[in-house]
Amino acid sequence: MYAWVAAGLLASLFARTAAAQDVSGLEGLLSEQIVSTASKQAEGASSAPALSTNLSAEDLRMYGIRTVAEAVDFLGIAVGSSDNLSGGEVGARGVLLTGDKGSHFLLLVDGQTMNDPLRGGTTFGSGAGIPMELVDHIEIVVGPGSVLYGSNAMFGIVNVVTKRAKDYSGARLIVESTLPISLRVGAGAGAEFKLLGAPTEITTQLEYFKQSGPNLFFEAENTGIDPFTGQPGRNSRAGAADGIWGGQRATHSSYVDSPSGILRIVRGNTELHLQGVYYRHASPTTTGDFDDSAAGERETRAIASLKQRFVVSTMLEVSARAYANYYSTRNDFIASRGELCPFGNVTCDYRSAGTAHWLGLELQSSWDWFRDSRFVTMAGVDARQRGVSTTTDAFEAETGRSFYHPPAGLNRSDATLAAYAEQTFAPTQSAVLKGGVRVDSDPRFGAVVTPRLALGYKPWEGGTLKVSYAGAFRAPSWDEANNATSRRILADGLRPEKVKSLELSVNQRVGTHRLLIGGFYSKWTDLVELATLSDQETIDAIRNGQTSVPFTPGVHLTQYRNTSTVINYGINTGVEGAFASGHLLYGLSITGAIAERRSAGRSTRLPVAPQLFGNARVAFVFGELLPTVGLGVRFIGPRPADLSSGFDPPAYAPAAAELKLTVSGRAPLINGLSYRLILDYNTADRGPYVVGPVTSSLPSQPAPQLNPVDRFRSTAGLQYDF
Amino acid sequence: MLAAAVFTLTSLAGAGSVQVPFSVQADLIAKVASFDRNFAARAGARALVLVMQMPNDAESAAAALELKNALSRVDLVGDRPHEEQIVAYSSSVALAEMIKARKPAIIYFGPGFGKELTAIRNSVSNVSLLTVGATPEYVESGIVLGFDLVSGRPKLLINLSQARKQQVDFPASVLRLMKVYP
């Protein structure tokens, strides 16, 4: 019976395909992805000067995507995230830099930078405050992109584009729960109207996300004899000094609390964007006390921008963008073990806090010199005033008494200036050459020059050949370059990180089907890492007054340094398309990459970064009245664990496949109600992060513990459109 | 306050300004015209495409020039050799007379025509002509064919009743790919 039904459906689908064959050329044109991030102007993805892909709102919904991280994992090409149980990390092309807090990817929402002004970090998970219902599409540009955007665009750029009011008209309520650990409620609206005689539109969504759990089980770790007390260490405030961390489920320290809102108003060529996110989160995986709810981080982001575009003549178009970005953070690290809290039988709260802001103005012009779109110059300047203040302290958690004289912290402000230009030259109908350069001036470092040169050539029908050379950089954050904490001394002459990349790709369109195959080679230099000082360096730092922490055997200070280089090369390929007049959709991407970290004459494989990864998906769209079924799979090859070098043999996370089955559609009987049901399953039970206090082999704990994985979850969501 | 000032003082082309790149619009016009059952008869041996420009509107002028340039790079429009010309718009009456005299196969309207759409619609009704608009709002107001950008992909829009009045006749297989305004 079921076989007959399936056969009937397939026959129907392929019959539609046959009938629609004569319009395949038109379908192909309509399936062309339009991107605007790589060049700061709208163009076909196949012509963009970098690997650019669009993830559509339809794909986000039918494949059960809830966050930007899930979007890049299940739908992106050459990009992937890794769940460290603390907001996640994102990498590209087989490079992932652990602990970077997202600072090597530039995350934009409607072109506004989400990376914070203090650390340059961002999150792609639930704390990003990006409501998926409001997302029109997500543009992913893979590869260095600083030529038009400046710092942080080393892996690439993710630009989340929200819907216009015409696609989000009316009001709606949303409730979604990953059972039973999270709840998201939201309200969104969009409207078009006349304001002072001019057509105007407004879109907005407010939402609140709360997560408690998953209550993962952590194996007991024996931290052994504490070098400070000479006794077994204490790993919780009230616990015994038995040296044991974990051995139970973490029920207090795995949470997220995140209200957020976004508002966009467009009147003609003027656009106002306002966004705010509060993100309180914690993780049980730190080296401090086990499962203490007071540990964690609170982040607040506020972003505002006002953009105006003027068409001056058929030759010249200019735009101005005024923007402001505010960020504050407070981080609590709780420890009771003597080597971390060397004050007897007490619990220490290491608290660091900071606020930072940007105020900027970007002016951009586009010159179509011969008024034929063949020789166009884009030039712009971006001036920014910055301010930052930080505090850090270590005090007794019970009494609030400070242990050390706290470092002074930062209280600084300055200004940066950047100028960029890119020339587009189309000598023939089938060739486009783009060359650009950007100069960033930062008073903390010398000027940074970032180039890009790209050639796009269409040698045959539907095919595009692209070659590009591009660079990018990341200015060390205020925190890395100019800040110290109780246990971290000030950096000395830190330089910007840089990457240069060469890539070659071929795109081919056949009807609604698209194929991409490409290769790349990248070299990353001057990577900034938190280095542990040797005993002698620690003693020198104390003598030089670089810290007020007394010397404690076995306790090391740290410092940010330019320590390593990464060589990265590989291939990426992707194919996507539709059959049966768009009723059967599919996609597949595979990336194979080598990433070697070279430091102090040694070459090692980058931890956490997989050498083989990708995704595959298929969806059946049966029609408006029937459910849409989407199945996505994300696969990752085996990878060395973070901090694994401290163990012999080094720990590896197993290969894993994450499956996501989604059923979505309109609810019967109730007009305006739609639903989405998602099942998530992970084949691996361990991830690539060493968790807990034992981060190198001890006699009492010779093997590491890798982070446990929340393997199976179900999610149900409802949306009611008024 | 700054926002209010800018919102009040700036001159505006309309909230739905052009989203789909002109090169993509040109490719779509060229391709979709070939499916119009009456296009061959309308165009004759050589299809004339008029690109309308609103006087004293820089954005309209720039758009007209960009679309004309983009169309000039397309080999065939509706399977026909083609010629495109920019024409300054003066009134709907003058437009109707020009259509009668020059018999264009396609007339394209870029930004800046929002207030003229009703008059334009009335003046071209019952004339065999494919009118094309740069933005979705134009189609709602009576332009036969238009473009939108949805989820980062181009979308064709059609005003079906106006299409019938202007003898534009697409098969169902093409209409299925469009957003249809009845």
Chai-1 contact restraints between the chains, C-beta under 6 A:
chainA,res_idxA,chainB,res_idxB,connection_type,confidence,min_distance_angstrom,max_distance_angstrom,comment,restraint_id
A,A20,B,S173,contact,1.0,0.0,6.0,A-B,restraint_1
A,V23,B,S173,contact,1.0,0.0,6.0,A-B,restraint_2
A,V23,B,V174,contact,1.0,0.0,6.0,A-B,restraint_3
A,L26,B,K31,contact,1.0,0.0,6.0,A-B,restraint_4
A,L29,B,D27,contact,1.0,0.0,6.0,A-B,restraint_5
A,L29,B,L28,contact,1.0,0.0,6.0,A-B,restraint_6
A,L29,B,K31,contact,1.0,0.0,6.0,A-B,restraint_7
A,L30,B,P154,contact,1.0,0.0,6.0,A-B,restraint_8
A,Q33,B,G152,contact,1.0,0.0,6.0,A-B,restraint_9
A,I34,B,L149,contact,1.0,0.0,6.0,A-B,restraint_10
A,I34,B,G152,contact,1.0,0.0,6.0,A-B,restraint_11
A,A42,B,P21,contact,1.0,0.0,6.0,A-B,restraint_12
A,N54,B,G152,contact,1.0,0.0,6.0,A-B,restraint_13
A,S56,B,S151,contact,1.0,0.0,6.0,A-B,restraint_14
A,A57,B,S151,contact,1.0,0.0,6.0,A-B,restraint_15
A,E58,B,S151,contact,1.0,0.0,6.0,A-B,restraint_16
A,D136,B,S151,contact,1.0,0.0,6.0,A-B,restraint_17
A,H137,B,S151,contact,1.0,0.0,6.0,A-B,restraint_18
A,H137,B,G152,contact,1.0,0.0,6.0,A-B,restraint_19
A,A198,B,L12,contact,1.0,0.0,6.0,A-B,restraint_20
A,P199,B,G14,contact,1.0,0.0,6.0,A-B,restraint_21
A,P199,B,A15,contact,1.0,0.0,6.0,A-B,restraint_22
A,T200,B,A15,contact,1.0,0.0,6.0,A-B,restraint_23
A,E201,B,A15,contact,1.0,0.0,6.0,A-B,restraint_24
A,V266,B,A15,contact,1.0,0.0,6.0,A-B,restraint_25
A,R267,B,F7,contact,1.0,0.0,6.0,A-B,restraint_26
A,G268,B,L12,contact,1.0,0.0,6.0,A-B,restraint_27
A,G268,B,A13,contact,1.0,0.0,6.0,A-B,restraint_28
A,N269,B,A13,contact,1.0,0.0,6.0,A-B,restraint_29
A,T270,B,V6,contact,1.0,0.0,6.0,A-B,restraint_30
A,T270,B,F7,contact,1.0,0.0,6.0,A-B,restraint_31
A,T270,B,T10,contact,1.0,0.0,6.0,A-B,restraint_32
A,L272,B,A3,contact,1.0,0.0,6.0,A-B,restraint_33
A,L306,B,A3,contact,1.0,0.0,6.0,A-B,restraint_34
A,Q308,B,V6,contact,1.0,0.0,6.0,A-B,restraint_35
A,V311,B,A58,contact,1.0,0.0,6.0,A-B,restraint_36
A,V311,B,E59,contact,1.0,0.0,6.0,A-B,restraint_37
A,V311,B,A62,contact,1.0,0.0,6.0,A-B,restraint_38
A,S313,B,A58,contact,1.0,0.0,6.0,A-B,restraint_39
A,T314,B,A61,contact,1.0,0.0,6.0,A-B,restraint_40
A,T314,B,A62,contact,1.0,0.0,6.0,A-B,restraint_41
A,T314,B,L65,contact,1.0,0.0,6.0,A-B,restraint_42
A,R371,B,L65,contact,1.0,0.0,6.0,A-B,restraint_43
A,D372,B,N69,contact,1.0,0.0,6.0,A-B,restraint_44
A,S373,B,N69,contact,1.0,0.0,6.0,A-B,restraint_45
A,Q429,B,R73,contact,1.0,0.0,6.0,A-B,restraint_46
